[in-house]
Amino acid sequence: MTRSEFITLLAGAAAGWPLAARAQQPAMPVIGFLSSRFPGDSTYLIAGRQGLREAGYVEGQSVTIEYRWAEGQYDRLPVLAAELVRRGVAVLVAVGGSTSVLAAKSATSTLPIIFSIGDDPVKQGFVRSFNRPDSNMTGVSLLTTSLGAKRLSLLSELVRQQERSLC
């Protein structure tokens, strides 16, 4: 091997090192975000991004978020959910009502699905129980309907206590 061949080989290897190192780095995780709403209606995303930052994930730096908005066109949700699954997201977040969650559930039975709904996920058939969802789905339920009676009862009790203290 001549000196010029050796230098050419060494230069080629040195040029390839950064490419090889980059190829060995793990891919950035991708979160799929599915919503029945419009992008401007989702102010809660600020809290979600802050939570990700607190966990060490910064959008665009250490995690990618793929957004899909149905913009009130509920019939688009199954197509959007399937698109996110084909994209190969690591987790699917479904918000904006039960229709979004149903679309996500129909699109995959293996990817983790995190949902937020204002209904009972057990009644909807999304999870078996609150304590042990035992599927690929978990989430937050606002359950405003079942808590309404309790809130009114507490409010009534507070008013009675206030009236007694005024007498």
Contact map, one row per residue, 1 for C-alpha under 8 A:
11101100000000000000000000000000000000000000000000000000000000000000000000000000000000000000000000000000000000000000000000000000000000000000000000000000000000000000000
11111100000000000000000000000000000000000000000000000000000000000000000000000000000000000000000000000000000000000000000000000000000000000000000000000000000000000000000
11111110000000000000000000000000000000000000000000000000000000000000000000000000000000000000000000000000000000000000000000000000000000000000000000000000000000000000000
01111111000000000000000000000000000000000000000000000000000000000000000000000000000000000000000000000000000000000000000000000000000000000000000000000000000000000000000
11111111100000000000000000000000000000000000000000000000000000000000000000000000000000000000000000000000000000000000000000000000000000000000000000000000000000000000000
11111111110000000000000000000000000000000000000000000000000000000000000000000000000000000000000000000000000000000000000000000000000000000000000000000000000000000000000
00111111111000000000000000000000000000000000000000000000000000000000000000000000000000000000000000000000000000000000000000000000000000000000000000000000000000000000000
00011111111100000000000000000000000000000000000000000000000000000000000000000000000000000000000000000000000000000000000000000000000000000000000000000000000000000000000
00001111111110000000000000000000000000000000000000000000000000000000000000000000000000000000000000000000000000000000000000000000000000000000000000000000000000000000000
00000111111111000000000000000000000000000000000000000000000000000000000000000000000000000000000000000000000000000000000000000000000000000000000000000000000000000000000
00000011111111100000000000000000000000000000000000000000000000000000000000000000000000000000000000000000000000000000000000000000000000000000000000000000000000000000000
00000001111111110000000000000000000000000000000000000000000000000000000000000000000000000000000000000000000000000000000000000000000000000000000000000000000000000000000
00000000111111111000000000000000000000000000000000000000000000000000000000000000000000000000000000000000000000000000000000000000000000000000000000000000000000000000000
00000000011111111100000000000000000000000000000000000000000000000000000000000000000000000000000000000000000000000000000000000000000000000000000000000000000000000000000
00000000001111111110000000000000000000000000000000000000000000000000000000000000000000000000000000000000000000000000000000000000000000000000000000000000000000000000000
00000000000111111111000000000000000000000000000000000000000000000000000000000000000000000000000000000000000000000000000000000000000000000000000000000000000000000000000
00000000000011111111100000000000000000000000000000000000000000000000000000000000000000000000000000000000000000000000000000000000000000000000000000000000000000000000000
00000000000001111111110000000000000000000000000000000000000000000000000000000000000000000000000000000000000000000000000000000000000000000000000000000000000000000000000
00000000000000111111111000000000000000000000000000000000000000000000000000000000000000000000000000000000000000000000000000000000000000000000000000000000000000000000000
00000000000000011111111100000000000000000000000000000000000000000000000000000000000000000000000000000000000000000000000000000000000000000000000000000000000000000000000
00000000000000001111111110000000000000000000000000000000000000000000000000000000000000000000000000000000000000000000000000000000000000000000000000000000000000000000000
00000000000000000111111110000000000000000000000000000000000000000000000000000000000000000000000000000000000000000000000000000000000000000000000000000000000000000000000
00000000000000000011111110000000000000000000000000000000000000000000000000000000000000000000000000000000000000000000000000000000000000000000000000000000000000000000000
00000000000000000001111111000000000000000000000000000000000000000000000000000000000000000000000000000000000000000000000000000000000000000000000000000000000000000000000
00000000000000000000111111100000000000000000000000000000000000000000000000000000000000000000000000000000000000000000000000000000000000000000000000000000000000000000000
00000000000000000000000111110000000000000000000000000000000000000000000000000000000000000000000000000000000000000000000000000000000000000000000000000000000000000000000
00000000000000000000000011111000000000000000000000000000000000000000000000000000000000000000000000000000000000000000000000000000000000000000000000000000000000000000000
00000000000000000000000001111100000000000000000000000000000001110000000000000000000000000000000000000000000000000000000000000000000000000000000000000000000000000000000
00000000000000000000000000111110000000000000000000000000000001110000000000000000000000001100000000000000000000000000000000000000000000000000000000000000000000000000000
00000000000000000000000000011111000000000000000000000000000000111100000000000000000000011110000000000000000000000000000000000000000000000000000000000000000000000000000
00000000000000000000000000001111100000000000000000000000000000111100000000000000000000001111100000000000000000000000000000000000000000000000000000000000000000000000000
00000000000000000000000000000111110000000000000000000000000000001111000000000000000110001111100000000000000000000000000000000000000000000000000000000000000000000000000
00000000000000000000000000000011111000000000000000000000000000001111000000000000000000000001111000000000000000000000000000000000000000000000000000000000000000000000000
00000000000000000000000000000001111100000000000000000000000000000011110000001001100000000001111000010001000000000000000000000000000000000000000000000000000000000000000
00000000000000000000000000000000111111000000000000000000000000000001111000001000000000000000011100010000000000000000000000000000000000000000000000000000000000000000000
00000000000000000000000000000000011111000000000000000000000000000000111111001000000000000000001110110000000000000000000000000000000000000000000000000000000000000000000
00000000000000000000000000000000001111101100000000000000000000000000111100000000000000000000000100000000000000000000000000000000000000000000000000000000000000000000000
00000000000000000000000000000000001111111100000000000000000000000000111100000000000000000000000000000000000000000000000000000000000000000000000000000000000000000000000
00000000000000000000000000000000000011111100000000000000000000000000101000000000000000000000000000000000000000000000000000000000000000000000000000000000000000000000000
00000000000000000000000000000000000001111110000000000000000000000000000000000000000000000000000000000000000000000000000000000000000000000000000000000000000000000000000
00000000000000000000000000000000000011111110000000000000000000000000000000000000000000000000000000000000000000000000000000000000000000000000000000000000000000000000000
00000000000000000000000000000000000011111111100000000000000000000000000000000000000000000000000000000000000000000000000000000000000000000000000000000000000000000000000
00000000000000000000000000000000000000011111110000000000000000000000000000000000000000000000000000000000000000000000000000000000000000000000000000000000000000000000000
00000000000000000000000000000000000000000111111100000000000000000000000000000000000000000000000000000000000000000000000000000000000000000000000000000000000000000000000
00000000000000000000000000000000000000000111111110000000000000000000000000000000000000000000000000000000000000000000000000000000000000000000000000000000000000000000000
00000000000000000000000000000000000000000011111111000000000000000000000000000000000000000000000000000000000000000000000000000000000000000000000000000000000000000000000
00000000000000000000000000000000000000000001111111100000000000000000000000000000000000000000000000000000000000000000000000000000000000000000000000000000000000000000000
00000000000000000000000000000000000000000001111111110000000000000000000000000000000000000000000000000000000000000000000000000000000000000000000000000000000000000000000
00000000000000000000000000000000000000000000111111111000011000000000000000000000000000000000000000000000000000000000000000000000000000000000000000000000000000000000000
00000000000000000000000000000000000000000000011111111100000000000000000000000000000000000000000000000000000000000000000000000000000000000000000000000000000000000000000
00000000000000000000000000000000000000000000001111111110000000000000000000000000000000000000000000000000000000000000000000000000000000000000000000000000000000000000000
00000000000000000000000000000000000000000000000111111111110000000000000000000000000000000000000000000000000000000000000000000000000000000000000000000000000000000000000
00000000000000000000000000000000000000000000000011111111110000000000000000000000000000000000000000000000000000000000000000000000000000000000000000000000000000000000000
00000000000000000000000000000000000000000000000001111111100000000000000000000000000000000000000000000000000000000000000000000000000000000000000000000000000000000000000
00000000000000000000000000000000000000000000000000111111100000000000000000000000000000000000000000000000000000000000000000000000000000000000000000000000000000000000000
00000000000000000000000000000000000000000000000000011111110000000000000000000000000000000000000000000000000000000000000000000000000000000000000000000000000000000000000
00000000000000000000000000000000000000000000000000011111111011100000000000000000000000000000000000000000000000000000000000000000000000000000000000000000000000000000000
00000000000000000000000000000000000000000000000010011001111111100000000000000000000000000000000000000000000000000000000000000000000000000000000000000000000000000000000
00000000000000000000000000000000000000000000000010000000111111111000000000000000000000000000000000000000000000000000000000000000000000000000000000000000000000000000000
00000000000000000000000000000000000000000000000000000000011111111000000000000000000000000000000000000000000000000000000000000000000000000000000000000000000000000000000
00000000000000000000000000000000000000000000000000000000111111110000000000000000000000000000000000000000000000000000000000000000000000000000000000000000000000000000000
00000000000000000000000000011000000000000000000000000000111111110000000000000000000000000000000000000000000000000000000000000000000000000000000000000000000000000000000
00000000000000000000000000011110000000000000000000000000111111111000000000000000000000000000000000000000000000000000000000000000000000000000000000000000000000000000000
00000000000000000000000000011110000000000000000000000000001111111100000000000000000000000000000000000000000000000000000000000000000000000000000000000000000000000000000
00000000000000000000000000000111100000000000000000000000001100111110000000000000000000000000000000000000000000000000000000000000000000000000000000000000000000000000000
00000000000000000000000000000111100000000000000000000000000000011111000000000000000100000000000000000000000000000000000000000000000000000000000000000000000000000000000
00000000000000000000000000000001110000000000000000000000000000001111100000000000000000000000000000000000000000000000000000000000000000000000000000000000000000000000000
00000000000000000000000000000001111000000000000000000000000000000111110000000001100000000000000000000000000000000000000000000000000000000000000000000000000000000000000
00000000000000000000000000000000011111100000000000000000000000000011111000000001000000000000000000000000000000000000000000000000000000000000000000000000000000000000000
00000000000000000000000000000000011111000000000000000000000000000001111111011001000000000000000000000000000000000000000000000000000000000000000000000000000000000000000
00000000000000000000000000000000001111100000000000000000000000000000111111000000000000000000000000000000000000000000000000000000000000000000000000000000000000000000000
00000000000000000000000000000000000111000000000000000000000000000000011111000000000000000000000000000000000000000000000000000000000000000000000000000000000000000000000
00000000000000000000000000000000000100000000000000000000000000000000011111111000000000000000000000000000000000000000000000000000000000000000000000000000000000000000000
00000000000000000000000000000000000100000000000000000000000000000000011111111000000000000000000000110000000000000000000000000000000000000000000000000000000000000000000
00000000000000000000000000000000000000000000000000000000000000000000000011111100000000000000000000000000000000000000000000000000000000000000000000000000000000000000000
00000000000000000000000000000000000000000000000000000000000000000000010011111111000000000000000000000000000000000000000000000000000000000000000000000000000000000000000
00000000000000000000000000000000011100000000000000000000000000000000010011111111100000000000000000110010000000000000000000000000000000000000000000000000000000000000000
00000000000000000000000000000000000000000000000000000000000000000000000000111111110000000000000000000011011000000000000000000000000000000000000000000000000000000000000
00000000000000000000000000000000000000000000000000000000000000000000000000011111111000000000000000000000000000000000000000000000000000000000000000000000000000000000000
00000000000000000000000000000000010000000000000000000000000000000001110000011111111100000000000000000000000000000000000000000000000000000000000000000000000000000000000
00000000000000000000000000000000010000000000000000000000000000000001000000001111111110000000000000000011001000000000000000000000000000000000000000000000000000000000000
00000000000000000000000000000000000000000000000000000000000000000000000000000111111111000000000000000001001100000000000000000000000000000000000000000000000000000000000
00000000000000000000000000000000000000000000000000000000000000000000000000000011111111100000000000000000000000000000000000000000000000000000000000000000000000000000000
00000000000000000000000000000001000000000000000000000000000000000100000000000001111111111001000000000000000000000000000000000000000000000000000000000000000000000000000
00000000000000000000000000000001000000000000000000000000000000000000000000000000111111111001000000000000001100000000000000000000000000000000000000000000000000000000000
00000000000000000000000000000000000000000000000000000000000000000000000000000000011111111000000000000000000000000000000000000000000000000000000000000000000000000000000
00000000000000000000000000000000000000000000000000000000000000000000000000000000001111111000000000000000000000000000000000000000000000000000000000000000000000000000000
00000000000000000000000000000100000000000000000000000000000000000000000000000000000111111100000000000000000000000000000000000000000000000000000000000000000000000000000
00000000000000000000000000001111000000000000000000000000000000000000000000000000000111111111000000000000000000000000000000000000000000000000000000000000000000000000000
00000000000000000000000000001111000000000000000000000000000000000000000000000000000000011111000000000000000000110000000000000000000000000000000000000000000000000000000
00000000000000000000000000000111000000000000000000000000000000000000000000000000000000001111100000000000000000111100000000000000000000000000000000000000000000000000000
00000000000000000000000000000011110000000000000000000000000000000000000000000000000110001111110000000001000000111100000000000000000000000000000000000000000000000000000
00000000000000000000000000000011110000000000000000000000000000000000000000000000000000000011111000000000000000001110000000000000000000000000000000000000000000000000000
00000000000000000000000000000000111000000000000000000000000000000000000000000000000000000001111100011001000000001111000000000000000000000000000000000000000000000000000
00000000000000000000000000000000111100000000000000000000000000000000000000000000000000000000111111011000000000000011100000000000000000000000000000000000000000000000000
00000000000000000000000000000000001110000000000000000000000000000000000000000000000000000000011111110000000000000001100000000000000000000000000000000000000000000000000
00000000000000000000000000000000000100000000000000000000000000000000000000000000000000000000001111111000000000000001110000000000000000000000000000000000000000000000000
00000000000000000000000000000000000000000000000000000000000000000000000000000000000000000000001111111100000000000000101000010000000000000000000000000000000000000000000
00000000000000000000000000000000000100000000000000000000000000000000000001001000000000000000000111111110000000000000000000000000000000000000000000000000000000000000000
00000000000000000000000000000000011100000000000000000000000000000000000001001000000000000000011111111111000000000000000000000000000000000000000000000000000000000000000
00000000000000000000000000000000000000000000000000000000000000000000000000000000000000000000011011111111100000000010000000000100000000000000000000000000000000000000000
00000000000000000000000000000000000000000000000000000000000000000000000000000000000000000000000001111111110000000000000000000100000000000000000000000000000000000000000
00000000000000000000000000000000000000000000000000000000000000000000000000001100100000000000000000111111111000000000000000000000000000000000000000000000000000000000000
00000000000000000000000000000000010000000000000000000000000000000000000000000100110000000001010000011111111100001000000000000000000000000000000000000000000000000000000
00000000000000000000000000000000000000000000000000000000000000000000000000000000000000000000000000001111111110001000000000000100000000001000000000000000000000000000000
00000000000000000000000000000000000000000000000000000000000000000000000000000100000000000000000000000111111110000000000000000000000000000000000000000000000000000000000
00000000000000000000000000000000000000000000000000000000000000000000000000000100110010000000000000000011111110000000000000000000000000000000000000000000000000000000000
00000000000000000000000000000000000000000000000000000000000000000000000000000000010010000000000000000001111111100000000000000000000000000000000000000000000000000000000
00000000000000000000000000000000000000000000000000000000000000000000000000000000000000000000000000000000111111100000000000000000000000010000000000000000000000000000000
00000000000000000000000000000000000000000000000000000000000000000000000000000000000000000000000000000000000111110000000000000000000000010000000000000000000000000000000
00000000000000000000000000000000000000000000000000000000000000000000000000000000000000000111000000000000000111111000000000000000000000010000000000000000000000000000000
00000000000000000000000000000000000000000000000000000000000000000000000000000000000000000111000000000000000001111100000000000000000000011100000000000000000000000000000
00000000000000000000000000000000000000000000000000000000000000000000000000000000000000000011110000000001100000111110000000000000000000011110000000000000000000000000000
00000000000000000000000000000000000000000000000000000000000000000000000000000000000000000011110000000000000000011111000000000000000000001110000000000000000000000000000
00000000000000000000000000000000000000000000000000000000000000000000000000000000000000000000111000001000000000001111100000000000000000001111000000000000000000000000000
00000000000000000000000000000000000000000000000000000000000000000000000000000000000000000000011110000000000000000111110000000000000000000011110000000000000000000000000
00000000000000000000000000000000000000000000000000000000000000000000000000000000000000000000001111000000000000000011111110000000000000000001111000000000000000000000000
00000000000000000000000000000000000000000000000000000000000000000000000000000000000000000000000010000000000000000001111100000000000000000000111100000000000000000000000
00000000000000000000000000000000000000000000000000000000000000000000000000000000000000000000000001000000000000000000111110010000000000000000111110000000000000000000000
00000000000000000000000000000000000000000000000000000000000000000000000000000000000000000000000000000000000000000000111111110000000000000000101000000000000000000000000
00000000000000000000000000000000000000000000000000000000000000000000000000000000000000000000000000000000000000000000101111111110000000000000100000000000000000000000000
00000000000000000000000000000000000000000000000000000000000000000000000000000000000000000000000000000000000000000000000111111111110000000000000000000000000000000000000
00000000000000000000000000000000000000000000000000000000000000000000000000000000000000000000000000000000000000000000000111111100000000000000000000000000000000000000000
00000000000000000000000000000000000000000000000000000000000000000000000000000000000000000000000001000000000000000000001111111110000000000000000000000000000000000000000
00000000000000000000000000000000000000000000000000000000000000000000000000000000000000000000000000000000000000000000000011111111000000000000000000000000000000000000000
00000000000000000000000000000000000000000000000000000000000000000000000000000000000000000000000000001100100000000000000011111111000000001000000000000000000000000000000
00000000000000000000000000000000000000000000000000000000000000000000000000000000000000000000000000000000000000000000000011011111110111101100000000000000000000000000000
00000000000000000000000000000000000000000000000000000000000000000000000000000000000000000000000000000000000000000000000001001111110111000000000000000000000000000000000
00000000000000000000000000000000000000000000000000000000000000000000000000000000000000000000000000000000000000000000000001000011111110000000000000000000000000000000000
00000000000000000000000000000000000000000000000000000000000000000000000000000000000000000000000000000000000000000000000001000011111110000000000000000000000000000000000
00000000000000000000000000000000000000000000000000000000000000000000000000000000000000000000000000000000000000000000000000000000111110000000000000000000000000000000000
00000000000000000000000000000000000000000000000000000000000000000000000000000000000000000000000000000000000000000000000000000011111111000000000000000000000000000000000
00000000000000000000000000000000000000000000000000000000000000000000000000000000000000000000000000000000000000000000000000000011111111101100000000000000000000000000000
00000000000000000000000000000000000000000000000000000000000000000000000000000000000000000000000000000000000000000000000000000011000111111000000000000000000000000000000
00000000000000000000000000000000000000000000000000000000000000000000000000000000000000000000000000000000000000000000000000000010000011111100000000000000000000000000000
00000000000000000000000000000000000000000000000000000000000000000000000000000000000000000000000000000000000011111000000000000000000001111100000000000000000000000000000
00000000000000000000000000000000000000000000000000000000000000000000000000000000000000000000000000000000100000011110000000000110000011111110000000000000000000000000000
00000000000000000000000000000000000000000000000000000000000000000000000000000000000000000000000000000000000000011110000000000010000010111111000000000000000000000000000
00000000000000000000000000000000000000000000000000000000000000000000000000000000000000000000000000000000000000001111000000000000000000001111100000000000000000000000000
00000000000000000000000000000000000000000000000000000000000000000000000000000000000000000000000000000000000000000011100000000000000000000111110000000000000000000000000
00000000000000000000000000000000000000000000000000000000000000000000000000000000000000000000000000000000000000000001111110000000000000000011111000000000000000000000000
00000000000000000000000000000000000000000000000000000000000000000000000000000000000000000000000000000000000000000001111000000000000000000001111100000000000000000000000
00000000000000000000000000000000000000000000000000000000000000000000000000000000000000000000000000000000000000000000111100000000000000000000111111100000000000000000000
00000000000000000000000000000000000000000000000000000000000000000000000000000000000000000000000000000000000000000000011000000000000000000000011111110000000000000000000
00000000000000000000000000000000000000000000000000000000000000000000000000000000000000000000000000000000000000000000001000000000000000000000001111111000000000000000000
00000000000000000000000000000000000000000000000000000000000000000000000000000000000000000000000000000000000000000000000000000000000000000000001111111100000000000000000
00000000000000000000000000000000000000000000000000000000000000000000000000000000000000000000000000000000000000000000000000000000000000000000001111111110000000000000000
00000000000000000000000000000000000000000000000000000000000000000000000000000000000000000000000000000000000000000000000000000000000000000000000111111111000000000000000
00000000000000000000000000000000000000000000000000000000000000000000000000000000000000000000000000000000000000000000000000000000000000000000000011111111100000000000000
00000000000000000000000000000000000000000000000000000000000000000000000000000000000000000000000000000000000000000000000000000000000000000000000001111111110000000000000
00000000000000000000000000000000000000000000000000000000000000000000000000000000000000000000000000000000000000000000000000000000000000000000000000111111111000000000000
00000000000000000000000000000000000000000000000000000000000000000000000000000000000000000000000000000000000000000000000000000000000000000000000000011111111100000000000
00000000000000000000000000000000000000000000000000000000000000000000000000000000000000000000000000000000000000000000000000000000000000000000000000001111111110000000000
00000000000000000000000000000000000000000000000000000000000000000000000000000000000000000000000000000000000000000000000000000000000000000000000000000111111111000000000
00000000000000000000000000000000000000000000000000000000000000000000000000000000000000000000000000000000000000000000000000000000000000000000000000000011111111100000000
00000000000000000000000000000000000000000000000000000000000000000000000000000000000000000000000000000000000000000000000000000000000000000000000000000001111111110000000
00000000000000000000000000000000000000000000000000000000000000000000000000000000000000000000000000000000000000000000000000000000000000000000000000000000111111111000000
00000000000000000000000000000000000000000000000000000000000000000000000000000000000000000000000000000000000000000000000000000000000000000000000000000000011111111100000
00000000000000000000000000000000000000000000000000000000000000000000000000000000000000000000000000000000000000000000000000000000000000000000000000000000001111111110000
00000000000000000000000000000000000000000000000000000000000000000000000000000000000000000000000000000000000000000000000000000000000000000000000000000000000111111111000
00000000000000000000000000000000000000000000000000000000000000000000000000000000000000000000000000000000000000000000000000000000000000000000000000000000000011111111100
00000000000000000000000000000000000000000000000000000000000000000000000000000000000000000000000000000000000000000000000000000000000000000000000000000000000001111111110
00000000000000000000000000000000000000000000000000000000000000000000000000000000000000000000000000000000000000000000000000000000000000000000000000000000000000111111111
00000000000000000000000000000000000000000000000000000000000000000000000000000000000000000000000000000000000000000000000000000000000000000000000000000000000000011111111
00000000000000000000000000000000000000000000000000000000000000000000000000000000000000000000000000000000000000000000000000000000000000000000000000000000000000001111111
00000000000000000000000000000000000000000000000000000000000000000000000000000000000000000000000000000000000000000000000000000000000000000000000000000000000000000111111
00000000000000000000000000000000000000000000000000000000000000000000000000000000000000000000000000000000000000000000000000000000000000000000000000000000000000000011111
